[in-house]
C-alpha cells in the first residue's frame, strides 16, 4: 500500500467513525508540602518516606503521582490526585495517618497546602 493510499484509508475510517468527545477530566488536586527535618534526622525521614512510597505504590485510589525534591534546607513533596475526594480520603486513610505518626517526631517544621495549576511549560 502506498503512503497516499494509507492516509486516504485512515481519513476515510476517521470520517466513517461516529464523533465522540472525550469526557472532560477534572482538574487535578495538587498537594504541596514543604518539610524541614530536625537536625540529624534528614536521612531517617527520607528513609521512612521512601519506605512509605514503596509500600503504597499503585495502591492509592486517585493518586496520579508524586515527586519528592530535596535541598540542603529540606524537602518538597508534591502529590497529585484525580479529585478532592481522593485526596481527602487518603488524608484520612490509616496508612497515611500511621505514616505521619512515624515521621512527625523527625520533623522540625512543615507547611502543606492544596494548589491548582496556574500555568505549565514543558514536561515536569
SVG drawing of the C-alpha trace seen along z (x, -y; Angstrom):
<svg xmlns="http://www.w3.org/2000/svg" viewBox="-21 -31 44 33">
<polyline fill="none" stroke="black" stroke-width="0.4" points="0.0,0.0 1.4,-3.4 1.6,-6.3 -1.2,-8.1 -3.5,-5.1 -2.7,-4.6 -3.5,-8.2 -6.7,-8.1 -7.8,-4.9 -7.1,-6.4 -9.0,-9.6 -12.0,-7.5 -12.1,-5.5 -12.0,-8.6 -14.8,-10.2 -16.9,-7.0 -16.5,-6.7 -19.0,-8.5 -17.7,-11.6 -17.4,-11.2 -16.0,-13.8 -13.8,-12.6 -15.3,-13.4 -13.6,-16.3 -11.1,-15.3 -11.4,-17.3 -8.5,-19.5 -6.2,-17.5 -5.7,-18.3 -2.1,-19.1 -0.8,-18.8 2.5,-20.5 4.3,-20.0 7.5,-21.8 9.2,-19.8 12.3,-20.6 13.5,-17.6 15.1,-18.2 18.9,-18.4 20.4,-15.0 17.1,-13.5 17.2,-14.2 18.3,-10.7 15.9,-8.9 13.0,-11.0 13.9,-10.3 14.2,-6.6 10.7,-6.4 9.3,-8.4 10.8,-6.2 9.6,-3.1 6.0,-4.5 6.3,-5.1 7.4,-1.5 4.6,-0.2 1.8,-2.2 2.9,-2.3 -0.1,-1.7 -2.4,-1.2 -3.8,-4.7 -7.1,-5.5 -6.9,-8.5 -3.2,-9.2 -1.7,-10.2 1.8,-10.5 4.2,-12.2 7.6,-13.9 10.0,-14.4 12.6,-17.2 15.5,-17.7 17.8,-20.5 20.1,-21.5 17.2,-23.2 14.7,-20.4 12.2,-18.6 9.3,-19.5 6.7,-16.7 4.2,-17.1 1.3,-14.7 -1.3,-14.9 -4.8,-13.3 -7.6,-13.0 -10.2,-14.6 -10.6,-16.4 -12.4,-13.4 -9.5,-11.1 -7.1,-13.5 -9.3,-13.8 -9.8,-10.0 -6.1,-9.5 -5.5,-12.1 -7.9,-10.1 -6.5,-6.7 -4.8,-4.8 -1.9,-4.1 -1.3,-7.8 -2.1,-8.8 0.1,-6.0 2.9,-7.1 2.5,-10.7 2.8,-9.4 6.1,-7.8 7.6,-10.8 6.3,-13.6 8.9,-13.2 11.6,-13.7 10.2,-17.0 11.2,-20.4 8.7,-22.3 6.3,-21.6 3.8,-23.5 1.2,-22.0 -1.4,-23.3 -3.6,-22.4 -2.9,-24.1 -4.1,-24.2 -2.0,-24.8 -1.6,-28.4 0.4,-27.7 2.6,-24.9 5.7,-25.0 7.2,-21.7 7.0,-18.3 7.8,-18.1"/>
</svg>
